[in-house]
């Protein structure tokens, strides 16, 4: 049975259209047509009352939400709870993110994501393994005793998720170019982060198959006049993406604006790096035995160390506009069609087009969220 979304503006991921209706059939977009041409036989209709319909937001780095952390309980129920929490803020697709764990925990997490996708938990696109193949000198909140080199022992595990996407954050200086190439050949999306890699080492990794960078600026070699570091390579490279946290704490608003302006259009992506507090009333929690609390909208350990964020995706979109002066459509692209392309899902998500998954958000001019759809199912 077909359904229709009417009486609003439609941002299809490229352009904003007036007077169009979006027709849904099951979990897909069946068509876009002038509103006056919607067949009378379509009885189920959602009236936007002048609001905008936009592609649903995609978050590639979600550690937790709804009061739970993926690390603490890598199960289908945890994934479901995180998804529900973030959907309140426009996230219709996400990558549950495991912060450096041992191989047993990683296996449990990968299996849980596979099961979640198989049974249709809304919004799950794959898994992000942030470590443990990271440099202890840039470890941040990651437990140093869990960090290790990326070698042959991990290959089968990292390539074991059948459905969905696998994103792995690594320190490229702690593995070989051959390993990066082999993983990339198996469809693993490899990002650099928590790394002391030099500019040259990062360039070599990019040549081998590194495709992006995790939370740009944070926990990586910085951009200096005579040593561009990983940040310099990320800004320079035209074929790789970077995720960036628009909370005003991880990256200064001016630095955020400069980075987005420097990067090739379409390759800067908004991420949250969200922790358990998002979508929850809790303002503090424990991670790996470390007490973490929300301070000025940011998650920090008692010692003041950054420990993920309390950021949600629609707030990240608003902040990107505020930090840079960009128009709202470009900010929405940074949270929808650009991450879809980075994940290789641009033929399914990130746009409102016939044949694409029916995953959208309804927002007003101030980007206040009203409703969301995931695979055709609405949440109000």
C-alpha positions in Angstrom: 0.0 0.0 0.0 1.3 3.4 -1.0 1.5 6.4 1.3 2.2 10.1 0.7 4.0 12.9 2.4 2.4 16.2 1.3 2.2 20.0 1.8 5.8 20.8 2.5 9.2 21.5 1.0 11.3 18.6 -0.1 15.1 18.8 0.2 16.2 15.8 -1.9 19.9 16.1 -0.9 20.7 18.3 -3.8 18.0 20.9 -4.2 15.0 22.2 -2.3 11.7 21.8 -4.1 8.3 23.4 -3.4 5.0 21.7 -4.3 6.3 18.1 -4.5 4.8 15.1 -2.7 6.9 12.0 -1.8 5.2 8.7 -2.4 6.3 5.7 -0.3 5.7 2.0 -0.9 6.8 -0.2 2.0 10.4 0.8 2.9 11.3 2.7 -0.2 10.5 5.9 -2.1 8.2 5.1 -4.9 8.3 8.5 -6.5 8.2 12.3 -6.3 5.4 14.1 -8.1 3.5 17.4 -8.0 1.2 17.4 -5.0 -1.9 17.9 -7.2 -1.1 14.7 -9.0 -1.1 12.4 -5.9 -3.7 9.7 -6.7 -6.9 9.8 -4.7 -6.4 6.1 -4.0 -3.5 7.0 -1.6 -5.4 7.5 1.7 -2.5 7.5 4.2 -1.0 10.9 4.1 1.3 12.9 6.3 0.8 16.6 6.1 4.0 18.6 6.7 2.1 21.9 7.1 4.9 23.8 5.3 7.8 22.2 7.1 10.8 20.7 5.2 11.4 17.0 4.5 15.1 16.2 4.4 17.2 13.0 4.2 17.6 11.3 7.5 20.8 12.0 9.4 23.6 9.4 9.5 26.0 9.2 12.4 29.2 7.2 11.8 30.4 7.4 15.5 27.9 6.5 18.2 29.4 5.1 21.4 26.2 5.2 23.4 22.9 6.9 24.2 19.8 6.4 26.2 21.9 5.8 29.3 23.9 2.9 27.9 27.3 2.3 26.3 27.9 -0.2 23.5 31.1 -1.2 25.2 29.4 -2.1 28.5 26.9 -4.4 26.9 27.5 -5.2 23.2 24.1 -6.7 22.6 21.2 -6.2 20.2 19.1 -4.6 23.0 21.8 -2.0 23.6 22.0 -1.2 19.9 18.2 -0.8 19.8 18.2 1.4 22.9 20.9 3.6 21.4 19.1 3.9 18.2 15.8 5.0 19.9 17.7 7.6 21.9 19.4 9.2 18.8 16.3 9.0 16.6 14.8 11.7 18.8 17.5 14.0 17.3 17.1 13.1 13.7 19.5 10.2 13.4 18.0 7.6 11.1 21.2 5.7 10.3 24.1 5.0 12.7 27.2 3.0 13.2 27.3 1.6 16.8 30.9 2.3 17.9 33.1 0.1 20.1 35.8 1.9 21.9 39.0 -0.3 22.0 38.1 -3.7 23.4 39.7 -7.1 23.5 39.0 -9.6 20.7 36.3 -11.3 22.7 34.3 -8.1 23.1 34.9 -7.1 19.5 33.5 -10.5 18.4 30.4 -10.0 20.6 29.9 -6.5 19.2 30.3 -7.6 15.6 27.9 -10.5 16.1 25.4 -8.2 17.8 25.4 -5.7 14.9 25.0 -8.6 12.5 21.9 -9.8 14.4 20.5 -6.3 14.7 20.7 -5.8 11.0 19.2 -9.3 10.3 16.1 -8.6 12.5 15.7 -5.1 11.3 16.6 -2.9 14.3 15.9 0.5 12.9 18.8 2.5 11.5 21.7 0.1 12.1 24.1 0.4 9.2 27.2 -1.5 10.4 29.8 -1.2 13.1 32.6 1.2 13.9 35.6 -0.3 15.7 37.5 2.6 17.1 40.6 0.7 18.0 42.2 -1.1 19.6 44.8 -0.6 16.9 45.8 2.9 18.1 48.8 4.7 19.4 49.0 4.9 23.2 50.7 8.3 22.9 47.4 9.6 21.5 45.1 7.1 23.3 42.7 9.6 25.0 40.2 7.7 27.0 41.1 4.4 25.4 42.6 2.0 27.9 46.3 1.7 27.2 46.5 -1.9 28.1 44.0 -2.8 25.3 45.9 -1.0 22.6 48.0 -3.1 20.1 49.4 -3.2 16.6 47.2 -4.2 13.7 48.6 -7.5 12.4 47.5 -10.8 10.9 45.8 -12.0 14.1 43.0 -9.4 13.6 42.4 -9.8 9.9 39.6 -12.5 10.0 37.8 -10.7 12.8 37.8 -7.3 11.1 36.4 -8.9 7.9 33.8 -11.1 9.6 30.6 -8.8 9.5 28.6 -10.1 6.6 25.7 -7.6 6.4 26.3 -3.9 6.9 29.5 -1.8 6.8 32.6 -2.2 8.9 34.6 1.0 9.7 37.9 0.6 11.6 39.9 3.4 13.1 43.6 2.7 13.2 46.9 4.4 13.8 48.5 3.8 10.4 52.0 3.9 11.8 51.3 0.7 13.8 50.6 -1.5 10.8 51.8 -2.1 7.3 50.6 -0.6 4.0 49.9 -4.2 2.9 47.5 -4.8 5.8 45.7 -1.6 5.0 45.4 -2.6 1.3 44.2 -6.1 2.1 41.5 -4.9 4.5 40.4 -2.3 2.0 40.1 -4.9 -0.7 37.8 -6.8 1.6 35.5 -3.8 1.8 36.6 -2.6 5.3 36.5 1.2 5.5 39.7 2.3 7.2 40.0 5.7 9.0 43.1 7.1 10.7 42.9 8.4 14.3 44.5 8.3 17.7 47.8 8.4 15.9 51.2 10.0 15.9 51.6 9.4 12.1 53.7 11.9 10.3 52.4 13.6 7.1 54.5 11.1 5.0 53.2 8.1 6.9 49.6 9.3 6.5 50.1 9.9 2.8 51.5 6.4 2.4 48.5 5.0 4.2 46.1 7.0 2.0 47.9 5.5 -1.1 47.4 2.0 0.5 43.6 2.4 1.1 43.0 4.7 4.1 39.7 6.4 3.3 39.2 8.9 6.1 39.9 10.3 9.5 38.1 10.0 12.8 37.2 13.2 14.8 39.6 15.5 13.0 42.1 17.3 15.2 41.4 15.2 18.3 44.0 12.6 19.2 46.2 12.9 16.1 49.4 14.6 14.9 48.6 18.3 14.4 49.1 20.7 11.5 52.3 22.7 11.8 54.2 24.9 9.4 57.0 22.4 8.7 55.2 19.3 9.9 51.7 19.0 8.4 51.0 15.8 10.4 47.8 13.7 10.0 45.7 16.8 10.1 47.5 18.4 7.2 47.2 15.3 5.1 43.5 15.0 5.9 42.9 18.6 4.8 45.0 18.3 1.7 43.7 15.0 0.4 40.9 15.3 -2.1 39.6 11.7 -2.0 39.3 11.0 1.8 36.7 12.1 4.3 37.0 13.4 7.8 34.5 13.3 10.7 34.4 16.3 12.9 32.6 17.0 16.2 30.7 20.2 16.1 30.2 20.8 19.8 32.5 23.8 20.2 34.6 21.8 22.8 36.4 19.1 20.8 37.2 21.7 18.1 37.1 25.5 18.4 34.4 27.0 16.2 37.0 29.0 14.2 39.1 25.9 13.7 36.0 24.0 12.6 35.2 26.7 10.1 38.7 26.8 8.7 38.8 23.0 8.3 35.5 22.8 6.5 36.5 25.6 4.2 39.8 23.9 3.4 38.4 20.5 2.7 37.0 19.6 -0.7 33.2 20.0 -0.7 31.4 16.8 0.2 34.2 15.3 2.3 33.7 16.9 5.7 31.2 14.9 7.8 29.5 15.7 11.0 29.7 13.0 13.7 28.7 13.1 17.4 31.1 10.7 19.2 28.1 10.5 21.5 28.2 8.8 24.9 25.5 7.3 27.1 24.1 10.7 28.2 22.5 11.6 24.9 18.8 11.0 25.0 19.0 10.3 28.7 18.5 12.2 31.9 21.8 10.9 33.3 24.7 13.5 33.5 27.4 11.1 34.6 28.4 7.5 34.1 31.4 5.1 34.3 33.4 3.8 31.4 36.1 1.2 31.9 36.0 2.2 35.6 36.6 5.9 34.8 34.0 8.3 36.1 32.7 10.6 33.4 30.4 13.6 33.7 28.8 16.2 31.4 30.5 19.6 31.8 29.4 22.5 29.6 27.8 20.1 27.2 30.8 17.9 26.9 31.8 14.6 28.5 34.9 14.7 30.6 36.7 12.5 33.1 37.2 13.8 36.6 40.7 14.9 35.5 39.2 17.0 32.8 40.1 14.7 29.9 37.7 14.7 26.9 35.7 11.5 26.9 33.4 11.5 23.9 30.5 14.0 23.7 27.0 14.8 24.8 26.2 16.0 21.3 23.3 14.9 19.1 23.1 15.1 15.3 20.5 17.8 14.8 22.4 20.0 17.3 25.6 19.3 15.3 23.9 20.5 12.1 22.7 23.7 13.9 26.2 24.3 15.3 27.8 23.8 11.9 25.7 26.7 10.6 26.5 28.8 13.6 30.3 28.2 13.4 30.6 28.7 9.7 27.7 30.7 8.3 27.0 28.0 5.8 23.4 27.5 4.6 21.2 24.9 6.3 21.1 22.7 3.3 24.9 22.3 3.2 24.9 21.5 6.9 22.2 18.9 6.4 24.4 17.4 3.6 27.3 17.1 6.0 25.0 14.9 8.2 23.2 12.9 5.5 24.4 12.5 1.9 28.1 13.0 2.7 28.3 10.2 5.3 26.1 8.0 3.0 28.7 8.4 0.3 31.6 7.7 2.7 29.9 4.5 3.7 29.3 3.5 0.1 25.5 3.8 0.6 24.9 6.7 -1.6 22.7 4.5 -3.8 20.3 3.8 -0.9 20.5 6.7 1.7 21.3 10.3 2.0 18.9 11.4 -0.8 15.2 11.4 -1.4 14.9 9.7 -4.7 12.8 6.9 -6.3 14.1 3.5 -5.2 16.0 4.9 -2.1 15.2 3.9 1.4 12.4 6.0 2.9 14.5 7.5 5.8 13.7 11.2 6.3 13.3 13.9 8.9 10.7 16.7 9.1 12.1 20.0 10.4 11.0 23.6 10.5 13.0 26.7 9.4 15.0 26.6 12.7 15.7 22.9 12.3 13.5 21.9 15.1 12.6 18.2 14.6 9.0 17.1 14.2 9.0 13.5 12.9 11.4 11.0 11.4 10.9 8.0 9.1 13.2 5.0 9.0 12.6 2.6 6.1 9.1 4.0 5.8 8.1 3.7 9.4 7.3 7.0 11.1 8.1 8.1 14.6 6.3 11.2 15.9 
